[in-house]
Amino acid sequence: MRVFQLLAAAFVSISAVSARKANSAFDVYVKKPAPVVLNEQQYEEITSAPRDYYAAVILTALDAKYACGICREFQPEWDIIGKSWHKKGDHRVLFGTLDFDQGRNVFMKLQLQTAPVLMLFPPTIGDNASGDGQPIRFDFLGPQSAEGIHAWIQRHLPPGSYPQLSRPFNWSKLITTVTILIGVFTFGTVAYPYILPIIQNRNLWAALSLILVLMFTSGHMYNHIRKVPYVTGNGRGGITYFAGGFSNQFGIETQIVAAVYAVLSFATIFLGLRVPRMKDARTQQISAIIWASVIFGMYSFLISLFRIKNGGYPFWLPPF
């Protein structure tokens, strides 16, 4: 019986020593500005067992010689996370940064081939102790924001109320925005008498509208979405300008169709607006015949293009 009492007392003593050791490491580093810049020895101190706290450490490579763009881009975000966390240590979480130049052996020990890598070490003793105490790893597959990593850390912490992310006010952005607005206002005030007649010009808006209509009705967006080729060969040393079928199209095909639509539009506008205003009857008659012939010829050509797209289309007009 005496032996069991001695063993129990020894166990309690060891647990107390371990708890004091864990608390001492936390008490030392929680007083430093977060995230704490670590070296190899300090990394081992805050991540070694026993520990009754969480340790979030990012292993990074900030020097320009390593060409780690994500490392340099995320470091300000990581600083925001560390500075936003409660400084009194009520939540038992330490934040640290270990750069490759100060932690080569740690990188080799963890067999890290890329950076940055975030390691979250759970407690090994206490109420929230993890079974094996192994760290939870987050690999950066692309740029990350402070909000995303802050949420990821909270998901692996016990349920509770944790500090919200607090970004510092961006004074440079405010100054830049105000400067741009003042410049735009000044330019608008000076240029207003010259720009207003252009903005109010109905012919200008009509021309722009017509150009946009021709672009989009001829399949301009289809080319950008599908990344179609401009032209292709016909297998006999020549060039194919039109693709058969309604689900195929070439870049030059769009331009030809847009040109056909433009000629038809211009001829219709001229025939409807300009020809009736002509004073000389003979000139008016000749102009009407010419523009009507242009419309007939271009419409015939347009139908022939439609027959190329749809081989079963039975209608046609001379001369095509």
C-alpha positions in Angstrom: 0.0 0.0 0.0 2.9 2.3 0.8 4.3 1.6 -2.6 1.2 2.7 -4.4 1.1 5.9 -2.4 4.7 6.7 -3.3 4.0 6.1 -7.0 0.9 8.3 -6.9 2.8 11.1 -5.2 5.6 10.7 -7.8 3.1 10.9 -10.7 1.5 14.0 -9.2 4.9 15.6 -8.8 5.9 14.8 -12.4 2.6 16.2 -13.7 3.1 19.4 -11.6 6.6 19.8 -12.9 5.4 19.3 -16.5 2.6 21.8 -16.0 5.0 24.4 -14.6 7.3 23.8 -17.5 4.5 24.3 -20.0 3.2 27.4 -18.2 6.7 28.9 -18.0 7.2 28.7 -21.8 3.8 30.2 -22.5 4.3 32.9 -19.9 7.6 33.9 -21.5 6.4 34.1 -25.1 2.9 35.5 -24.6 4.4 38.7 -23.3 6.3 39.3 -26.6 4.7 41.1 -29.6 2.8 38.6 -31.7 3.7 36.9 -33.9 7.0 36.1 -32.3 10.0 35.9 -34.6 11.6 32.5 -33.7 14.9 30.8 -34.2 15.4 27.0 -33.9 15.9 27.0 -30.2 12.8 29.1 -29.5 10.8 27.0 -32.0 11.7 23.8 -30.0 10.8 25.6 -26.7 7.2 26.5 -27.7 6.5 23.3 -29.7 8.0 20.7 -27.4 5.9 18.6 -25.0 4.6 19.1 -22.5 2.4 22.1 -23.4 -1.0 23.1 -22.2 -1.5 25.7 -25.0 -1.8 25.9 -28.8 1.1 27.1 -30.9 0.5 28.4 -34.4 3.8 28.7 -36.3 4.3 29.6 -39.9 7.5 28.3 -41.6 8.4 30.7 -44.3 11.2 31.9 -46.6 11.1 35.7 -46.8 14.4 36.5 -48.4 14.2 37.6 -52.0 16.9 34.9 -53.0 14.3 32.2 -52.4 11.8 33.8 -54.8 8.8 32.8 -52.6 6.2 35.4 -53.7 3.4 33.8 -51.5 5.7 34.0 -48.5 6.2 37.8 -48.8 2.6 38.4 -49.8 1.2 36.5 -46.8 3.6 37.8 -44.1 1.6 41.1 -43.6 -1.6 39.0 -43.3 0.1 36.8 -40.7 1.2 39.8 -38.7 -2.4 41.1 -38.7 -3.6 37.7 -37.3 -1.0 37.7 -34.6 -1.6 41.4 -33.6 -5.4 40.9 -33.6 -5.2 38.1 -31.0 -5.6 38.7 -27.3 -2.3 39.9 -25.8 -3.2 38.7 -22.3 -3.1 35.1 -23.2 -6.6 34.3 -22.1 -7.1 32.0 -25.1 -3.8 30.0 -24.6 -2.6 30.4 -28.2 0.9 31.5 -29.2 1.7 32.8 -32.7 5.2 32.5 -34.2 7.2 32.9 -37.4 10.2 30.8 -38.3 12.1 31.9 -41.4 14.2 29.4 -43.4 17.4 31.3 -42.7 16.9 30.9 -38.9 15.4 27.4 -39.1 17.1 25.3 -41.7 17.4 22.2 -39.4 13.7 22.5 -38.6 12.8 22.5 -42.3 15.0 19.4 -42.8 13.5 17.7 -39.8 10.0 18.2 -41.1 11.1 17.4 -44.7 9.5 20.6 -46.0 10.1 21.1 -49.7 7.9 24.2 -50.1 7.0 27.3 -48.1 5.0 28.8 -46.5 3.6 26.0 -44.3 1.4 26.7 -41.2 1.7 24.3 -38.3 -0.8 24.3 -35.4 0.4 22.4 -32.4 -2.4 21.3 -30.0 -1.8 20.9 -26.2 -0.4 17.7 -24.9 -1.6 18.1 -21.4 -4.7 19.7 -19.9 -8.4 19.6 -20.8 -7.8 20.2 -24.5 -4.9 17.8 -24.9 -4.6 16.0 -28.2 -4.2 12.3 -28.3 -0.8 12.2 -30.1 0.1 15.9 -29.9 1.0 15.9 -33.6 0.6 19.3 -35.4 -2.1 20.1 -37.8 -0.6 21.2 -41.1 -1.9 23.8 -43.6 -0.2 23.9 -47.0 -0.5 27.1 -49.1 -1.7 26.1 -52.6 -2.1 29.7 -53.5 -2.4 33.2 -52.0 -4.4 33.3 -48.7 -6.0 36.1 -46.8 -5.8 36.8 -43.0 -9.6 36.1 -42.8 -9.3 32.6 -44.3 -6.3 31.5 -42.0 -7.9 33.1 -39.0 -11.1 31.0 -39.6 -9.0 27.9 -40.2 -7.2 28.3 -36.9 -10.5 28.8 -35.0 -12.0 25.7 -36.5 -9.3 23.6 -34.8 -9.6 25.4 -31.4 -12.1 24.4 -28.7 -15.5 26.0 -28.9 -15.5 29.5 -27.4 -15.3 33.2 -28.1 -12.1 34.3 -29.8 -10.7 37.7 -30.9 -12.0 39.1 -34.1 -9.6 40.0 -36.9 -8.8 43.7 -36.8 -7.1 45.3 -39.8 -5.3 48.6 -39.4 -6.7 51.5 -41.2 -5.2 51.9 -44.6 -4.3 55.6 -44.7 -2.4 55.4 -48.0 -5.4 54.0 -49.7 -7.6 56.8 -48.4 -5.1 59.5 -49.5 -4.7 57.9 -52.9 -8.5 57.7 -53.3 -9.0 61.3 -52.3 -6.3 62.5 -54.6 -7.8 60.6 -57.5 -11.2 62.0 -56.8 -9.9 65.6 -56.6 -8.0 65.1 -59.9 -11.1 63.7 -61.6 -13.3 66.5 -60.3 -10.8 69.2 -61.4 -10.4 67.6 -64.9 -14.2 67.3 -65.2 -14.7 71.0 -64.2 -12.1 72.2 -66.7 -13.1 69.9 -69.6 -16.9 70.0 -69.1 -17.6 72.8 -71.7 -15.7 70.8 -74.3 -16.9 67.3 -73.4 -20.6 68.0 -73.0 -21.2 68.7 -76.7 -19.5 65.4 -77.6 -21.5 63.5 -75.0 -24.8 65.0 -76.3 -24.0 64.2 -79.9 -26.7 61.8 -81.1 -24.8 60.8 -84.2 -21.9 59.7 -82.0 -24.1 57.5 -79.8 -25.8 56.1 -82.8 -22.5 55.1 -84.4 -21.2 53.5 -81.2 -24.4 51.6 -80.7 -24.4 50.4 -84.3 -20.8 49.2 -83.9 -21.6 47.3 -80.7 -24.7 45.8 -82.3 -22.7 44.6 -85.3 -20.0 43.1 -83.1 -22.2 41.1 -80.8 -24.7 39.9 -83.4 -21.9 38.6 -85.6 -20.5 36.4 -82.8 -17.7 38.4 -81.2 -18.3 37.1 -77.7 -18.4 33.5 -79.0 -14.9 33.9 -80.3 -13.6 35.1 -76.9 -15.4 32.4 -75.0 -14.5 29.4 -77.2 -11.0 30.7 -78.3 -11.7 29.8 -81.9 -9.0 29.8 -84.6 -8.9 32.8 -87.0 -8.8 30.5 -90.1 -8.0 26.9 -90.9 -6.8 24.9 -93.9 -9.2 23.0 -96.2 -6.8 20.0 -96.6 -6.0 21.0 -100.3 -3.6 23.8 -99.7 -6.3 26.4 -99.4 -8.0 28.3 -96.6 -11.5 27.7 -95.1 -13.2 30.9 -94.1 -16.5 29.5 -92.8 -17.0 26.6 -90.5 -19.8 24.2 -91.2 -22.5 23.8 -88.5 -24.0 26.2 -86.0 -21.7 25.1 -83.2 -18.5 26.0 -85.1 -17.1 29.4 -86.1 -13.8 31.0 -87.2 -12.5 34.4 -86.3 -12.5 35.8 -89.8 -16.0 34.5 -90.3 -17.2 36.9 -87.6 -15.5 39.8 -89.3 -17.0 39.0 -92.7 -20.5 38.6 -91.2 -20.1 41.9 -89.4 -19.1 43.6 -92.6 -22.1 42.2 -94.4 -24.4 43.5 -91.6 -22.7 46.9 -91.7 -23.2 47.3 -95.5 -26.8 46.2 -95.2 -27.4 48.7 -92.3 -25.7 51.6 -94.1 -27.6 50.9 -97.4 -30.9 50.7 -95.5 -30.2 54.0 -93.6 -29.1 55.8 -96.8 -32.1 54.5 -98.8 -34.5 55.4 -96.0 -33.1 58.8 -95.0 -30.9 60.3 -97.7 -32.6 59.3 -101.0 -36.0 60.8 -100.2 -34.4 64.2 -99.5 -32.7 64.4 -102.9 -34.1 67.3 -105.0 -33.3 65.9 -108.5 -35.7 63.1 -109.5 -33.3 61.4 -111.8 -30.5 61.3 -109.2 -33.0 60.1 -106.7 -34.1 57.3 -109.0 -30.6 56.1 -109.7 -29.6 56.2 -106.1 -32.6 54.2 -105.1 -31.8 51.5 -107.7 -28.1 51.4 -106.7 -28.8 51.0 -102.9 -31.6 48.6 -103.5 -29.3 46.5 -105.6 -26.7 46.6 -102.9 -29.2 45.4 -100.3 -30.4 42.6 -102.7 -26.8 41.5 -103.5 -25.6 41.5 -99.8 -28.7 39.7 -98.6 -28.1 37.1 -101.3 -24.6 36.7 -100.1 -25.8 36.4 -96.5 -28.2 33.6 -97.5 -25.3 31.8 -99.2 -23.3 32.0 -96.0 -26.3 30.5 -94.1 -26.3 27.6 -96.6 -22.7 26.9 -95.7 -23.6 26.8 -92.1 -26.7 24.6 -92.7 -26.2 22.4 -95.8 -29.9 21.5 -95.8 -31.2 25.0 -96.2 -33.2 24.9 -99.5 -33.5 28.7 -100.4 -31.1 30.9 -102.3 -31.1 34.2 -104.3 -29.1 35.2 -107.4 -26.3 35.9 -108.0 -25.0 33.6 -105.2 
